[in-house]
Amino acid sequence: STLWLAVFLVLPVCSLLALSVTRTGAYGALVWSFSWVNFDRALNPKYLPILFRTVGYSCATTVICLFLGYPLAYFLSFFAGRKREMLLILLMIPFWTSCLVAIYSWIIILGREGLLNSLLLRLGVTSAPVAFLNTPFSVILGMVYFYIPFMVLPLYGSLEKIPRSYIEASYDLGAGARQTFFKITFPLSLPGVFAGCILTFIPCMGDFLTADFLGGPRTYLVGNLIQNQFLMAQDWPFGSALTSLLLLSLISGLYLYQRVEREELGEKPA
């Protein structure tokens, strides 16, 4: 396992960091001389709108996933019964299908002549097709579809760990369902809430396919910027610098997640 991690994780990351401090010469050739110029470019204020847009979309996706995922995880933990396994399998379906197939399915649904517009026109809700595609709505909707399992699974795991005797004791002491939820269930599930938010927010920050296919110029994200540096501009050092900054946020998020898990298990954080 150590060799596997070294070859497929440590070596690529080291190569990425090495590329980020090089320069691009004539015709896209790499000049192997140490320079911080790529990080200076990455931190240029002209990229702030793209960064703010990415953070905004990621935050919106995380919040929507939390509001949709918590009731679903709560139902799976307390009320699903024998249907729990089947519902968990249905939840994991987005992971089993190609992301391109799912994206094209959303294009068919959200297009001007798609299923959603046809339904709205038939019901008389609108008199003309609505432009759902190439908008922040379509991008956030696609991201919620892809990343909601990242929210539900940690929440479900956290809710499953709550001793049912605590809830029964709350009812025995005269607390109602609302009091029991806000004073017992929700506080004890906060580690799952925090972990789900971290695990949802981080991949949203690096997403580029959703914005590429469901969005437009007004929904350009950091992931699209990185993609263009590697595939179109052929500016690998600058793309590596941008990726390194995202990688730093990923490592920070995973470290926070690890601390939450250790605290939940009653261990002292390192």
Salt bridges, closest charged atoms under 4 A:
GLU160 OE1 - ARG84 NH1 3.81
GLU160 OE2 - ARG164 NH2 3.38
ASP235 OD2 - ARG41 NH1 2.80
GLU264 OE2 - LYS161 NZ 3.87
